C-alpha cells in the first residue's frame, strides 16, 4: 500500500491515541476502549495488512484461558509473528465475549485492586503487541524518508532543443528513459493551455540542461530565451551538458534514408554550426541584428503606442539575445565537446560522470 508521509503521520497519531487509551483503560471501561482500538486497526489497511501477514497460526484461546492457573501468566510465544497472532486473537476473544480484562489479568500485578492487575496485564501482554505495530509504522516512515532522500538526490535534467531537431531530442529522451532517467521535455511536460513562457522559465529550477546546439537552435527565439534563463546563474557553465550537432547527425532523423533520396530540402538541410570560427559566430550575431532591425521597422509602422507593447517585449528579448549570444558561443567554443556519435556509443557516460562529480 502506497502512503504519503503526511498520511502516515496522521495514521501514527491516531494509533498513538487509541493505543494509549487502551493501555491506560480503567476497570469497567476496558471493552469500550478495546472496541475503539480494534475498530481503528482493523479499518486501517496499513496496520491490518501487517497483522494479517503475521496472523498465520490459530490458538485455542478459550482453552488457554481456562487451563491457566489463577496466579499464572500466559505462555506468550517469543517469535514476533506468533506473539502478534496470539495477542490479537486474545483481544478478539475478549471483544467477542464482552468479558472485560478482569478475568484475564489474574497472575499479573499485585495487591487487592483490580486496576493494578489490569495495568500490569496491559503492560506485559498488550503493550508488546502495540510496540510491534508502532515499529511497523516507524519502518514505513524510514522507507519514505529514504525515498525522499533518493528523490532529493536525483538530479533534474531539462532537454533544450529546436523543433527542427526533434527527432534527435526524442532519441536522446528515449535512451535516458531506458536508463531510468526522465528528462523534462516540452512535448511531454508542457500541458495543454499551460504557459510556454513559464515552462521555459522552469529551466532555471533544473540541476542540468542538455542543449542540442544546432543552426536552428541559435536562430530560435525560444531556444535562446532558455539559454538566457540558464545564464542567470553565474555558475551556469557547470550546469550545461551540450551537444554540438553536425550535418552528418541527420542520420538520426526518422526515415533518414528515404528522405535523403526523395526530399531535396532535407538533403540540403544544414543542422551543424561553425561556432569554433570567429566568422561563424559573427554570422549568428548578424542574423539577430537583422531580426532586430526588421522588428524595429515593423513596430514603427504601428500608429497606436498601446498596440506596440507586445512587440516591444519581443524586441526587448531580441536585444537581450544580442547582448548574450556572443558570450554563450565563446563559452561553447572554448569547452571540449563530444560528438553525438561518441555520446550514444558510451551511453552518455561523460554526462553522467559530470553529474556524479557534483555529488561528491
GIWO-V31180 format. One record per helix or strand of 3 or more residues. SS is the DSSP state (alpha for helix, beta for strand). FROM is the first residue (numbers start at 1). TO is the last residue. If there is no record, write none. Layout:
BEGIN
ss=(SS/SS)
from=(FROM/FROM)
to=(TO/TO)
END
This chain:
BEGIN
ss=(alpha/alpha/alpha/alpha/alpha/alpha/beta/alpha/alpha/alpha/beta/alpha/alpha/alpha/beta/alpha/alpha/alpha/alpha/alpha/alpha/alpha)
from=(5/30/45/61/80/114/157/163/186/196/208/215/221/236/240/247/256/264/278/305/340/349)
to=(23/42/54/67/97/153/160/178/189/205/213/218/231/238/244/252/262/267/300/334/345/357)
END
